[in-house]
Amino acid sequence: MGLWRTLEYLSDLLGGGGGHGYDRRRKRRQMQTVELKVSMDCEGCERKVKNALSSMRGVRSVDINRKQQKVTVSGYAEASKVLKKARSTGKKADIWPYVPYSQVSQSYVAGTYDKRAPAGYVRSAEPGYSHVSRQQDQLTDMFNDENANSCSIM
């Protein structure tokens, strides 16, 4: 396989397109990390999920934290295909719904706090709600003494 890629590279370098009528140089996918929440109870479940995801094309590494029910997949595979492959094992799988506690400005807003979340994580807030709070912040900052552009009527 290494020899084939070398020949392909040299062919492209010298301008030979192979005569197939299309450009063989394709856009490379970017390396990405996909985090999933997968229900796993035992080492057998863990091994089944790891083997299924490791066999995918483009996957470089699979890290599993059974205690948190978290699977981290790094590589060039698309998130939708990784999720589909994880579900094909028969386990319940979803995209990881939690973010670290330190990344959320309002962690106790309705919908973000989740009892089932691992320690140090909260559910990611809806973007629409954070937009409303930003509008409220803008209104309160309008009359703030520390704001240089605030209303000077007061």
N, CA, C and O atoms as a GROMACS GRO file, in nm:
protein
  616
    1MET      N    1   0.082  -0.119   0.000
    1MET     CA    2   0.000   0.000   0.000
    1MET      C    3   0.086   0.125   0.000
    1MET      O    4   0.048   0.226  -0.059
    2GLY      N    5   0.201   0.121   0.064
    2GLY     CA    6   0.291   0.234   0.067
    2GLY      C    7   0.350   0.261  -0.071
    2GLY      O    8   0.368   0.377  -0.109
    3LEU      N    9   0.380   0.156  -0.146
    3LEU     CA   10   0.435   0.170  -0.280
    3LEU      C   11   0.332   0.232  -0.372
    3LEU      O   12   0.367   0.316  -0.456
    4TRP      N   13   0.206   0.192  -0.359
    4TRP     CA   14   0.099   0.247  -0.443
    4TRP      C   15   0.084   0.398  -0.421
    4TRP      O   16   0.070   0.473  -0.518
    5ARG      N   17   0.088   0.442  -0.297
    5ARG     CA   18   0.077   0.585  -0.268
    5ARG      C   19   0.197   0.662  -0.323
    5ARG      O   20   0.182   0.775  -0.369
    6THR      N   21   0.315   0.601  -0.317
    6THR     CA   22   0.434   0.666  -0.371
    6THR      C   23   0.421   0.681  -0.522
    6THR      O   24   0.454   0.787  -0.577
    7LEU      N   25   0.374   0.577  -0.589
    7LEU     CA   26   0.354   0.586  -0.733
    7LEU      C   27   0.247   0.688  -0.769
    7LEU      O   28   0.260   0.761  -0.867
    8GLU      N   29   0.141   0.692  -0.690
    8GLU     CA   30   0.035   0.791  -0.710
    8GLU      C   31   0.090   0.932  -0.697
    8GLU      O   32   0.057   1.020  -0.777
    9TYR      N   33   0.171   0.955  -0.595
    9TYR     CA   34   0.230   1.086  -0.570
    9TYR      C   35   0.320   1.128  -0.686
    9TYR      O   36   0.311   1.240  -0.735
   10LEU      N   37   0.405   1.036  -0.730
   10LEU     CA   38   0.494   1.068  -0.842
   10LEU      C   39   0.415   1.094  -0.970
   10LEU      O   40   0.451   1.182  -1.048
   11SER      N   41   0.310   1.019  -0.991
   11SER     CA   42   0.226   1.039  -1.108
   11SER      C   43   0.161   1.177  -1.105
   11SER      O   44   0.157   1.247  -1.206
   12ASP      N   45   0.110   1.217  -0.991
   12ASP     CA   46   0.050   1.350  -0.977
   12ASP      C   47   0.153   1.460  -0.991
   12ASP      O   48   0.124   1.566  -1.047
   13LEU      N   49   0.272   1.436  -0.940
   13LEU     CA   50   0.380   1.534  -0.946
   13LEU      C   51   0.423   1.559  -1.089
   13LEU      O   52   0.450   1.673  -1.127
   14LEU      N   53   0.429   1.454  -1.170
   14LEU     CA   54   0.471   1.466  -1.308
   14LEU      C   55   0.358   1.506  -1.401
   14LEU      O   56   0.379   1.525  -1.521
   15GLY      N   57   0.238   1.520  -1.347
   15GLY     CA   58   0.127   1.569  -1.428
   15GLY      C   59   0.044   1.460  -1.492
   15GLY      O   60  -0.049   1.489  -1.566
   16GLY      N   61   0.075   1.338  -1.465
   16GLY     CA   62  -0.002   1.228  -1.522
   16GLY      C   63  -0.125   1.204  -1.438
   16GLY      O   64  -0.114   1.164  -1.322
   17GLY      N   65  -0.242   1.228  -1.494
   17GLY     CA   66  -0.365   1.210  -1.421
   17GLY      C   67  -0.416   1.067  -1.424
   17GLY      O   68  -0.520   1.036  -1.366
   18GLY      N   69  -0.342   0.979  -1.491
   18GLY     CA   70  -0.385   0.840  -1.496
   18GLY      C   71  -0.477   0.812  -1.614
   18GLY      O   72  -0.507   0.696  -1.643
   19GLY      N   73  -0.524   0.919  -1.684
   19GLY     CA   74  -0.607   0.900  -1.800
   19GLY      C   75  -0.747   0.853  -1.768
   19GLY      O   76  -0.816   0.803  -1.857
   20HIS      N   77  -0.792   0.866  -1.645
   20HIS     CA   78  -0.926   0.820  -1.608
   20HIS      C   79  -1.031   0.929  -1.625
   20HIS      O   80  -1.150   0.902  -1.609
   21GLY      N   81  -0.990   1.050  -1.657
   21GLY     CA   82  -1.087   1.156  -1.680
   21GLY      C   83  -1.130   1.228  -1.555
   21GLY      O   84  -1.222   1.310  -1.561
   22TYR      N   85  -1.068   1.202  -1.443
   22TYR     CA   86  -1.102   1.275  -1.322
   22TYR      C   87  -0.975   1.298  -1.242
   22TYR      O   88  -0.875   1.229  -1.259
   23ASP      N   89  -0.982   1.394  -1.155
   23ASP     CA   90  -0.866   1.429  -1.074
   23ASP      C   91  -0.861   1.339  -0.952
   23ASP      O   92  -0.956   1.337  -0.873
   24ARG      N   93  -0.753   1.266  -0.934
   24ARG     CA   94  -0.742   1.170  -0.825
   24ARG      C   95  -0.710   1.238  -0.693
   24ARG      O   96  -0.728   1.180  -0.586
   25ARG      N   97  -0.664   1.362  -0.701
   25ARG     CA   98  -0.631   1.432  -0.577
   25ARG      C   99  -0.762   1.476  -0.512
   25ARG      O  100  -0.833   1.562  -0.564
   26ARG      N  101  -0.791   1.417  -0.400
   26ARG     CA  102  -0.913   1.451  -0.328
   26ARG      C  103  -0.878   1.532  -0.206
   26ARG      O  104  -0.767   1.528  -0.154
   27LYS      N  105  -0.976   1.605  -0.163
   27LYS     CA  106  -0.957   1.683  -0.042
   27LYS      C  107  -0.945   1.588   0.077
   27LYS      O  108  -1.031   1.502   0.097
   28ARG      N  109  -0.841   1.605   0.156
   28ARG     CA  110  -0.822   1.519   0.273
   28ARG      C  111  -0.914   1.563   0.385
   28ARG      O  112  -0.936   1.683   0.406
   29ARG      N  113  -0.967   1.467   0.454
   29ARG     CA  114  -1.050   1.499   0.570
   29ARG      C  115  -0.962   1.542   0.684
   29ARG      O  116  -0.848   1.498   0.697
   30GLN      N  117  -1.014   1.629   0.766
   30GLN     CA  118  -0.938   1.675   0.881
   30GLN      C  119  -0.952   1.576   0.996
   30GLN      O  120  -1.055   1.510   1.012
   31MET      N  121  -0.847   1.568   1.074
   31MET     CA  122  -0.850   1.484   1.193
   31MET      C  123  -0.952   1.543   1.290
   31MET      O  124  -0.953   1.664   1.312
   32GLN      N  125  -1.036   1.461   1.346
   32GLN     CA  126  -1.136   1.509   1.440
   32GLN      C  127  -1.154   1.409   1.553
   32GLN      O  128  -1.115   1.293   1.542
   33THR      N  129  -1.213   1.456   1.660
   33THR     CA  130  -1.241   1.373   1.775
   33THR      C  131  -1.392   1.368   1.794
   33THR      O  132  -1.458   1.472   1.800
   34VAL      N  133  -1.445   1.248   1.805
   34VAL     CA  134  -1.588   1.228   1.826
   34VAL      C  135  -1.606   1.166   1.963
   34VAL      O  136  -1.545   1.064   1.994
   35GLU      N  137  -1.692   1.228   2.045
   35GLU     CA  138  -1.719   1.175   2.179
   35GLU      C  139  -1.861   1.122   2.181
   35GLU      O  140  -1.955   1.190   2.141
   36LEU      N  141  -1.876   0.999   2.229
   36LEU     CA  142  -2.006   0.933   2.234
   36LEU      C  143  -2.038   0.890   2.376
   36LEU      O  144  -1.948   0.864   2.456
   37LYS      N  145  -2.166   0.883   2.406
   37LYS     CA  146  -2.213   0.824   2.531
   37LYS      C  147  -2.274   0.690   2.492
   37LYS      O  148  -2.376   0.684   2.424
   38VAL      N  149  -2.209   0.582   2.537
   38VAL     CA  150  -2.250   0.446   2.501
   38VAL      C  151  -2.277   0.368   2.629
   38VAL      O  152  -2.194   0.369   2.720
   39SER      N  153  -2.390   0.300   2.637
   39SER     CA  154  -2.424   0.218   2.753
   39SER      C  155  -2.338   0.092   2.752
   39SER      O  156  -2.350   0.008   2.663
   40MET      N  157  -2.250   0.080   2.853
   40MET     CA  158  -2.164  -0.038   2.865
   40MET      C  159  -2.166  -0.083   3.011
   40MET      O  160  -2.147  -0.002   3.102
   41ASP      N  161  -2.187  -0.213   3.032
   41ASP     CA  162  -2.196  -0.266   3.167
   41ASP      C  163  -2.076  -0.348   3.209
   41ASP      O  164  -2.043  -0.354   3.328
   42CYS      N  165  -2.009  -0.412   3.114
   42CYS     CA  166  -1.901  -0.505   3.150
   42CYS      C  167  -1.786  -0.492   3.051
   42CYS      O  168  -1.791  -0.414   2.956
   43GLU      N  169  -1.681  -0.570   3.075
   43GLU     CA  170  -1.564  -0.568   2.987
   43GLU      C  171  -1.598  -0.621   2.848
   43GLU      O  172  -1.540  -0.577   2.749
   44GLY      N  173  -1.692  -0.713   2.840
   44GLY     CA  174  -1.734  -0.768   2.712
   44GLY      C  175  -1.799  -0.661   2.625
   44GLY      O  176  -1.773  -0.653   2.505
   45CYS      N  177  -1.884  -0.579   2.688
   45CYS     CA  178  -1.948  -0.468   2.616
   45CYS      C  179  -1.842  -0.370   2.566
   45CYS      O  180  -1.845  -0.324   2.452
   46GLU      N  181  -1.748  -0.340   2.655
   46GLU     CA  182  -1.641  -0.246   2.622
   46GLU      C  183  -1.559  -0.298   2.503
   46GLU      O  184  -1.529  -0.223   2.410
   47ARG      N  185  -1.523  -0.426   2.508
   47ARG     CA  186  -1.443  -0.487   2.402
   47ARG      C  187  -1.520  -0.489   2.270
   47ARG      O  188  -1.462  -0.465   2.164
   48LYS      N  189  -1.650  -0.517   2.275
   48LYS     CA  190  -1.733  -0.522   2.155
   48LYS      C  191  -1.738  -0.386   2.086
   48LYS      O  192  -1.724  -0.377   1.964
   49VAL      N  193  -1.758  -0.281   2.165
   49VAL     CA  194  -1.765  -0.145   2.110
   49VAL      C  195  -1.628  -0.104   2.055
   49VAL      O  196  -1.619  -0.048   1.946
   50LYS      N  197  -1.522  -0.132   2.131
   50LYS     CA  198  -1.387  -0.094   2.088
   50LYS      C  199  -1.348  -0.165   1.958
   50LYS      O  200  -1.293  -0.101   1.868
   51ASN      N  201  -1.376  -0.294   1.947
   51ASN     CA  202  -1.342  -0.367   1.825
   51ASN      C  203  -1.421  -0.316   1.705
   51ASN      O  204  -1.367  -0.305   1.595
   52ALA      N  205  -1.548  -0.284   1.726
   52ALA     CA  206  -1.631  -0.235   1.615
   52ALA      C  207  -1.580  -0.099   1.566
   52ALA      O  208  -1.569  -0.076   1.446
   53LEU      N  209  -1.550  -0.009   1.659
   53LEU     CA  210  -1.506   0.124   1.619
   53LEU      C  211  -1.363   0.123   1.565
   53LEU      O  212  -1.331   0.200   1.474
   54SER      N  213  -1.278   0.039   1.620
   54SER     CA  214  -1.139   0.031   1.572
   54SER      C  215  -1.131  -0.023   1.430
   54SER      O  216  -1.037   0.008   1.357
   55SER      N  217  -1.228  -0.104   1.391
   55SER     CA  218  -1.225  -0.163   1.257
   55SER      C  219  -1.269  -0.066   1.149
   55SER      O  220  -1.258  -0.096   1.030
   56MET      N  221  -1.319   0.051   1.187
   56MET     CA  222  -1.364   0.149   1.088
   56MET      C  223  -1.246   0.211   1.015
   56MET      O  224  -1.138   0.229   1.071
   57ARG      N  225  -1.268   0.242   0.891
   57ARG     CA  226  -1.166   0.307   0.810
   57ARG      C  227  -1.148   0.452   0.856
   57ARG      O  228  -1.247   0.525   0.870
   58GLY      N  229  -1.026   0.493   0.879
   58GLY     CA  230  -0.997   0.629   0.918
   58GLY      C  231  -0.986   0.650   1.068
   58GLY      O  232  -0.945   0.758   1.112
   59VAL      N  233  -1.022   0.552   1.148
   59VAL     CA  234  -1.014   0.565   1.294
   59VAL      C  235  -0.871   0.538   1.339
   59VAL      O  236  -0.813   0.434   1.306
   60ARG      N  237  -0.814   0.632   1.414
   60ARG     CA  238  -0.677   0.618   1.463
   60ARG      C  239  -0.672   0.563   1.605
   60ARG      O  240  -0.587   0.479   1.635
   61SER      N  241  -0.761   0.608   1.693
   61SER     CA  242  -0.760   0.558   1.830
   61SER      C  243  -0.901   0.558   1.887
   61SER      O  244  -0.985   0.639   1.849
   62VAL      N  245  -0.923   0.465   1.979
   62VAL     CA  246  -1.051   0.454   2.049
   62VAL      C  247  -1.020   0.445   2.198
   62VAL      O  248  -0.954   0.350   2.242
   63ASP      N  249  -1.066   0.542   2.276
   63ASP     CA  250  -1.048   0.542   2.421
   63ASP      C  251  -1.184   0.527   2.487
   63ASP      O  252  -1.280   0.595   2.450
   64ILE      N  253  -1.192   0.437   2.583
   64ILE     CA  254  -1.320   0.408   2.649
   64ILE      C  255  -1.306   0.430   2.799
   64ILE      O  256  -1.213   0.380   2.862
   65ASN      N  257  -1.400   0.505   2.855
   65ASN     CA  258  -1.411   0.523   3.000
   65ASN      C  259  -1.546   0.463   3.039
   65ASN      O  260  -1.650   0.528   3.026
   66ARG      N  261  -1.543   0.340   3.087
   66ARG     CA  262  -1.668   0.269   3.118
   66ARG      C  263  -1.743   0.333   3.233
   66ARG      O  264  -1.866   0.333   3.235
   67LYS      N  265  -1.670   0.388   3.330
   67LYS     CA  266  -1.736   0.449   3.445
   67LYS      C  267  -1.822   0.568   3.404
   67LYS      O  268  -1.931   0.588   3.456
   68GLN      N  269  -1.772   0.648   3.309
   68GLN     CA  270  -1.848   0.764   3.261
   68GLN      C  271  -1.937   0.729   3.142
   68GLN      O  272  -2.016   0.812   3.097
   69GLN      N  273  -1.926   0.604   3.090
   69GLN     CA  274  -2.000   0.562   2.971
   69GLN      C  275  -1.961   0.647   2.850
   69GLN      O  276  -2.045   0.681   2.766
   70LYS      N  277  -1.832   0.682   2.843
   70LYS     CA  278  -1.782   0.772   2.739
   70LYS      C  279  -1.684   0.700   2.647
   70LYS      O  280  -1.594   0.629   2.693
   71VAL      N  281  -1.702   0.720   2.516
   71VAL     CA  282  -1.612   0.666   2.415
   71VAL      C  283  -1.559   0.783   2.334
   71VAL      O  284  -1.637   0.863   2.282
   72THR      N  285  -1.427   0.794   2.323
   72THR     CA  286  -1.364   0.900   2.245
   72THR      C  287  -1.294   0.836   2.126
   72THR      O  288  -1.206   0.752   2.142
   73VAL      N  289  -1.334   0.877   2.007
   73VAL     CA  290  -1.279   0.823   1.883
   73VAL      C  291  -1.204   0.935   1.811
   73VAL      O  292  -1.262   1.040   1.784
   74SER      N  293  -1.076   0.913   1.781
   74SER     CA  294  -0.996   1.010   1.708
   74SER      C  295  -0.961   0.953   1.573
   74SER      O  296  -0.929   0.834   1.561
   75GLY      N  297  -0.967   1.037   1.471
   75GLY     CA  298  -0.930   0.992   1.338
   75GLY      C  299  -0.996   1.076   1.230
   75GLY      O  300  -1.036   1.190   1.254
   76TYR      N  301  -1.005   1.018   1.112
   76TYR     CA  302  -1.059   1.088   0.996
   76TYR      C  303  -1.201   1.044   0.962
   76TYR      O  304  -1.251   1.077   0.855
   77ALA      N  305  -1.265   0.970   1.048
   77ALA     CA  306  -1.401   0.921   1.023
   77ALA      C  307  -1.503   1.029   1.059
   77ALA      O  308  -1.481   1.111   1.147
   78GLU      N  309  -1.615   1.027   0.988
   78GLU     CA  310  -1.722   1.124   1.013
   78GLU      C  311  -1.799   1.084   1.139
   78GLU      O  312  -1.814   0.966   1.170
   79ALA      N  313  -1.848   1.185   1.211
   79ALA     CA  314  -1.919   1.162   1.337
   79ALA      C  315  -2.045   1.078   1.317
   79ALA      O  316  -2.076   0.992   1.399
   80SER      N  317  -2.118   1.103   1.209
   80SER     CA  318  -2.242   1.028   1.185
   80SER      C  319  -2.213   0.879   1.161
   80SER      O  320  -2.290   0.793   1.204
   81LYS      N  321  -2.103   0.850   1.091
   81LYS     CA  322  -2.068   0.710   1.065
   81LYS      C  323  -2.020   0.640   1.191
   81LYS      O  324  -2.049   0.522   1.212
   82VAL      N  325  -1.947   0.714   1.275
   82VAL     CA  326  -1.900   0.656   1.402
   82VAL      C  327  -2.020   0.624   1.490
   82VAL      O  328  -2.025   0.517   1.552
   83LEU      N  329  -2.116   0.716   1.497
   83LEU     CA  330  -2.236   0.694   1.578
   83LEU      C  331  -2.316   0.574   1.525
   83LEU      O  332  -2.364   0.492   1.603
   84LYS      N  333  -2.328   0.564   1.394
   84LYS     CA  334  -2.401   0.453   1.334
   84LYS      C  335  -2.333   0.319   1.364
   84LYS      O  336  -2.401   0.220   1.391
   85LYS      N  337  -2.200   0.317   1.359
   85LYS     CA  338  -2.126   0.194   1.387
   85LYS      C  339  -2.140   0.155   1.534
   85LYS      O  340  -2.152   0.037   1.566
   86ALA      N  341  -2.138   0.254   1.624
   86ALA     CA  342  -2.155   0.225   1.767
   86ALA      C  343  -2.294   0.170   1.794
   86ALA      O  344  -2.310   0.080   1.877
   87ARG      N  345  -2.395   0.222   1.726
   87ARG     CA  346  -2.531   0.171   1.744
   87ARG      C  347  -2.548   0.032   1.686
   87ARG      O  348  -2.632  -0.045   1.732
   88SER      N  349  -2.467  -0.002   1.585
   88SER     CA  350  -2.478  -0.134   1.522
   88SER      C  351  -2.432  -0.245   1.617
   88SER      O  352  -2.459  -0.362   1.590
   89THR      N  353  -2.364  -0.211   1.725
   89THR     CA  354  -2.323  -0.313   1.823
   89THR      C  355  -2.439  -0.356   1.912
   89THR      O  356  -2.426  -0.452   1.988
   90GLY      N  357  -2.551  -0.286   1.904
   90GLY     CA  358  -2.666  -0.319   1.986
   90GLY      C  359  -2.672  -0.239   2.115
   90GLY      O  360  -2.763  -0.257   2.196
   91LYS      N  361  -2.576  -0.151   2.135
   91LYS     CA  362  -2.573  -0.067   2.255
   91LYS      C  363  -2.640   0.066   2.225
   91LYS      O  364  -2.641   0.113   2.112
   92LYS      N  365  -2.696   0.126   2.329
   92LYS     CA  366  -2.756   0.258   2.313
   92LYS      C  367  -2.642   0.359   2.304
   92LYS      O  368  -2.557   0.366   2.394
   93ALA      N  369  -2.639   0.438   2.197
   93ALA     CA  370  -2.531   0.533   2.176
   93ALA      C  371  -2.586   0.666   2.129
   93ALA      O  372  -2.678   0.672   2.048
   94ASP      N  373  -2.529   0.774   2.181
   94ASP     CA  374  -2.563   0.911   2.143
   94ASP      C  375  -2.436   0.993   2.143
   94ASP      O  376  -2.334   0.953   2.199
   95ILE      N  377  -2.442   1.110   2.079
   95ILE     CA  378  -2.330   1.204   2.085
   95ILE      C  379  -2.319   1.251   2.230
   95ILE      O  380  -2.421   1.272   2.296
   96TRP      N  381  -2.197   1.269   2.280
   96TRP     CA  382  -2.172   1.308   2.419
   96TRP      C  383  -2.243   1.440   2.448
   96TRP      O  384  -2.208   1.542   2.388
   97PRO      N  385  -2.341   1.441   2.539
   97PRO     CA  386  -2.423   1.561   2.561
   97PRO      C  387  -2.367   1.657   2.666
   97PRO      O  388  -2.429   1.761   2.692
   98TYR      N  389  -2.254   1.627   2.726
   98TYR     CA  390  -2.205   1.707   2.838
   98TYR      C  391  -2.083   1.789   2.801
   98TYR      O  392  -2.006   1.752   2.712
   99VAL      N  393  -2.066   1.901   2.870
   99VAL     CA  394  -1.948   1.985   2.856
   99VAL      C  395  -1.888   2.005   2.996
   99VAL      O  396  -1.960   1.993   3.095
  100PRO      N  397  -1.760   2.034   3.004
  100PRO     CA  398  -1.701   2.059   3.136
  100PRO      C  399  -1.769   2.176   3.207
  100PRO      O  400  -1.809   2.274   3.144
  101TYR      N  401  -1.782   2.163   3.336
  101TYR     CA  402  -1.850   2.262   3.420
  101TYR      C  403  -1.790   2.402   3.402
  101TYR      O  404  -1.863   2.501   3.406
  102SER      N  405  -1.659   2.410   3.383
  102SER     CA  406  -1.592   2.540   3.373
  102SER      C  407  -1.622   2.613   3.243
  102SER      O  408  -1.597   2.733   3.234
  103GLN      N  409  -1.676   2.545   3.142
  103GLN     CA  410  -1.704   2.610   3.014
  103GLN      C  411  -1.844   2.669   3.004
  103GLN      O  412  -1.877   2.731   2.903
  104VAL      N  413  -1.925   2.650   3.105
  104VAL     CA  414  -2.063   2.700   3.103
  104VAL      C  415  -2.073   2.819   3.196
  104VAL      O  416  -2.035   2.810   3.313
  105SER      N  417  -2.123   2.931   3.145
  105SER     CA  418  -2.133   3.050   3.228
  105SER      C  419  -2.245   3.039   3.332
  105SER      O  420  -2.231   3.089   3.443
  106GLN      N  421  -2.355   2.975   3.296
  106GLN     CA  422  -2.468   2.961   3.387
  106GLN      C  423  -2.501   2.813   3.402
  106GLN      O  424  -2.587   2.759   3.331
  107SER      N  425  -2.431   2.748   3.492
  107SER     CA  426  -2.442   2.603   3.501
  107SER      C  427  -2.570   2.554   3.569
  107SER      O  428  -2.606   2.438   3.554
  108TYR      N  429  -2.640   2.639   3.642
  108TYR     CA  430  -2.761   2.595   3.710
  108TYR      C  431  -2.888   2.644   3.643
  108TYR      O  432  -2.994   2.645   3.705
  109VAL      N  433  -2.879   2.684   3.518
  109VAL     CA  434  -2.996   2.723   3.441
  109VAL      C  435  -3.075   2.596   3.411
  109VAL      O  436  -3.017   2.489   3.392
  110ALA      N  437  -3.207   2.608   3.407
  110ALA     CA  438  -3.291   2.491   3.380
  110ALA      C  439  -3.248   2.424   3.251
  110ALA      O  440  -3.235   2.489   3.147
  111GLY      N  441  -3.226   2.295   3.257
  111GLY     CA  442  -3.187   2.221   3.139
  111GLY      C  443  -3.039   2.190   3.130
  111GLY      O  444  -2.999   2.103   3.053
  112THR      N  445  -2.956   2.260   3.207
  112THR     CA  446  -2.812   2.232   3.200
  112THR      C  447  -2.768   2.136   3.309
  112THR      O  448  -2.682   2.051   3.285
  113TYR      N  449  -2.824   2.148   3.427
  113TYR     CA  450  -2.783   2.059   3.536
  113TYR      C  451  -2.850   1.924   3.518
  113TYR      O  452  -2.971   1.916   3.497
  114ASP      N  453  -2.771   1.818   3.527
  114ASP     CA  454  -2.822   1.683   3.508
  114ASP      C  455  -2.761   1.593   3.615
  114ASP      O  456  -2.639   1.586   3.628
  115LYS      N  457  -2.845   1.525   3.692
  115LYS     CA  458  -2.796   1.438   3.798
  115LYS      C  459  -2.713   1.322   3.744
  115LYS      O  460  -2.622   1.273   3.811
  116ARG      N  461  -2.745   1.277   3.623
  116ARG     CA  462  -2.676   1.163   3.565
  116ARG      C  463  -2.544   1.201   3.499
  116ARG      O  464  -2.470   1.112   3.454
  117ALA      N  465  -2.512   1.329   3.493
  117ALA     CA  466  -2.386   1.372   3.430
  117ALA      C  467  -2.268   1.329   3.517
  117ALA      O  468  -2.278   1.329   3.639
  118PRO      N  469  -2.156   1.294   3.455
  118PRO     CA  470  -2.037   1.259   3.534
  118PRO      C  471  -1.989   1.379   3.615
  118PRO      O  472  -2.026   1.493   3.586
  119ALA      N  473  -1.909   1.353   3.715
  119ALA     CA  474  -1.858   1.460   3.801
  119ALA      C  475  -1.779   1.560   3.716
  119ALA      O  476  -1.695   1.522   3.635
  120GLY      N  477  -1.808   1.688   3.737
  120GLY     CA  478  -1.737   1.793   3.666
  120GLY      C  479  -1.799   1.830   3.532
  120GLY      O  480  -1.745   1.915   3.461
  121TYR      N  481  -1.912   1.769   3.496
  121TYR     CA  482  -1.977   1.796   3.369
  121TYR      C  483  -2.121   1.841   3.391
  121TYR      O  484  -2.185   1.803   3.489
  122VAL      N  485  -2.171   1.922   3.299
  122VAL     CA  486  -2.312   1.961   3.295
  122VAL      C  487  -2.358   1.946   3.150
  122VAL      O  488  -2.276   1.940   3.058
  123ARG      N  489  -2.488   1.941   3.132
  123ARG     CA  490  -2.543   1.930   2.997
  123ARG      C  491  -2.520   2.063   2.925
  123ARG      O  492  -2.534   2.170   2.985
  124SER      N  493  -2.486   2.056   2.797
  124SER     CA  494  -2.460   2.180   2.722
  124SER      C  495  -2.589   2.260   2.709
  124SER      O  496  -2.694   2.204   2.680
  125ALA      N  497  -2.579   2.391   2.729
  125ALA     CA  498  -2.696   2.478   2.726
  125ALA      C  499  -2.741   2.502   2.583
  125ALA      O  500  -2.661   2.497   2.490
  126GLU      N  501  -2.868   2.529   2.567
  126GLU     CA  502  -2.922   2.558   2.435
  126GLU      C  503  -2.872   2.695   2.392
  126GLU      O  504  -2.870   2.788   2.473
  127PRO      N  505  -2.832   2.710   2.265
  127PRO     CA  506  -2.783   2.839   2.220
  127PRO      C  507  -2.888   2.949   2.226
  127PRO      O  508  -2.854   3.066   2.247
  128GLY      N  509  -3.015   2.915   2.209
  128GLY     CA  510  -3.121   3.017   2.213
  128GLY      C  511  -3.134   3.079   2.351
  128GLY      O  512  -3.159   3.199   2.362
  129TYR      N  513  -3.116   3.000   2.456
  129TYR     CA  514  -3.130   3.052   2.590
  129TYR      C  515  -3.015   3.146   2.624
  129TYR      O  516  -3.037   3.249   2.687
  130SER      N  517  -2.895   3.111   2.585
  130SER     CA  518  -2.781   3.196   2.616
  130SER      C  519  -2.792   3.328   2.541
  130SER      O  520  -2.743   3.431   2.588
  131HIS      N  521  -2.858   3.327   2.424
  131HIS     CA  522  -2.878   3.450   2.349
  131HIS      C  523  -2.971   3.545   2.424
  131HIS      O  524  -2.949   3.666   2.426
  132VAL      N  525  -3.076   3.490   2.487
  132VAL     CA  526  -3.169   3.572   2.565
  132VAL      C  527  -3.096   3.635   2.683
  132VAL      O  528  -3.115   3.753   2.712
  133SER      N  529  -3.013   3.558   2.752
  133SER     CA  530  -2.942   3.612   2.867
  133SER      C  531  -2.844   3.721   2.824
  133SER      O  532  -2.820   3.815   2.899
  134ARG      N  533  -2.786   3.709   2.705
  134ARG     CA  534  -2.696   3.812   2.656
  134ARG      C  535  -2.772   3.942   2.632
  134ARG      O  536  -2.719   4.050   2.658
  135GLN      N  537  -2.897   3.932   2.581
  135GLN     CA  538  -2.977   4.053   2.562
  135GLN      C  539  -3.008   4.117   2.697
  135GLN      O  540  -3.006   4.239   2.709
  136GLN      N  541  -3.037   4.036   2.798
  136GLN     CA  542  -3.063   4.090   2.930
  136GLN      C  543  -2.938   4.157   2.986
  136GLN      O  544  -2.947   4.261   3.051
  137ASP      N  545  -2.822   4.096   2.962
  137ASP     CA  546  -2.698   4.157   3.008
  137ASP      C  547  -2.674   4.291   2.940
  137ASP      O  548  -2.626   4.385   3.004
  138GLN      N  549  -2.706   4.300   2.813
  138GLN     CA  550  -2.689   4.426   2.742
  138GLN      C  551  -2.779   4.534   2.800
  138GLN      O  552  -2.738   4.650   2.811
  139LEU      N  553  -2.901   4.498   2.837
  139LEU     CA  554  -2.993   4.597   2.894
  139LEU      C  555  -2.946   4.644   3.031
  139LEU      O  556  -2.955   4.763   3.062
  140THR      N  557  -2.897   4.553   3.112
  140THR     CA  558  -2.850   4.595   3.244
  140THR      C  559  -2.719   4.671   3.236
  140THR      O  560  -2.694   4.759   3.318
  141ASP      N  561  -2.635   4.640   3.139
  141ASP     CA  562  -2.510   4.713   3.122
  141ASP      C  563  -2.531   4.853   3.066
  141ASP      O  564  -2.444   4.940   3.077
  142MET      N  565  -2.648   4.876   3.007
  142MET     CA  566  -2.676   5.006   2.950
  142MET      C  567  -2.676   5.115   3.058
  142MET      O  568  -2.640   5.229   3.031
  143PHE      N  569  -2.717   5.080   3.180
  143PHE     CA  570  -2.723   5.177   3.289
  143PHE      C  571  -2.618   5.149   3.396
  143PHE      O  572  -2.633   5.196   3.509
  144ASN      N  573  -2.516   5.077   3.364
  144ASN     CA  574  -2.411   5.042   3.458
  144ASN      C  575  -2.311   5.157   3.470
  144ASN      O  576  -2.270   5.215   3.369
  145ASP      N  577  -2.270   5.190   3.593
  145ASP     CA  578  -2.174   5.299   3.614
  145ASP      C  579  -2.036   5.265   3.563
  145ASP      O  580  -1.959   5.355   3.529
  146GLU      N  581  -2.002   5.136   3.555
  146GLU     CA  582  -1.871   5.096   3.510
  146GLU      C  583  -1.859   5.096   3.358
  146GLU      O  584  -1.748   5.086   3.304
  147ASN      N  585  -1.970   5.107   3.288
  147ASN     CA  586  -1.969   5.109   3.141
  147ASN      C  587  -1.946   5.252   3.094
  147ASN      O  588  -2.023   5.341   3.127
  148ALA      N  589  -1.840   5.274   3.016
  148ALA     CA  590  -1.808   5.409   2.969
  148ALA      C  591  -1.911   5.460   2.870
  148ALA      O  592  -1.928   5.582   2.859
  149ASN      N  593  -1.979   5.374   2.799
  149ASN     CA  594  -2.078   5.413   2.700
  149ASN      C  595  -2.220   5.406   2.755
  149ASN      O  596  -2.316   5.406   2.677
  150SER      N  597  -2.235   5.401   2.886
  150SER     CA  598  -2.369   5.390   2.943
  150SER      C  599  -2.443   5.523   2.935
  150SER      O  600  -2.387   5.628   2.903
  151CYS      N  601  -2.570   5.514   2.964
  151CYS     CA  602  -2.657   5.632   2.959
  151CYS      C  603  -2.615   5.730   3.070
  151CYS      O  604  -2.603   5.691   3.186
  152SER      N  605  -2.595   5.852   3.034
  152SER     CA  606  -2.548   5.952   3.133
  152SER      C  607  -2.663   6.029   3.195
  152SER      O  608  -2.639   6.121   3.272
  153ILE      N  609  -2.788   5.995   3.164
  153ILE     CA  610  -2.903   6.066   3.218
  153ILE      C  611  -2.913   6.044   3.368
  153ILE      O  612  -2.947   6.135   3.444
  154MET      N  613  -2.882   5.921   3.411
  154MET     CA  614  -2.894   5.890   3.553
  154MET      C  615  -2.778   5.955   3.622
  154MET      O  616  -2.764   5.944   3.744
   0.00000   0.00000   0.00000
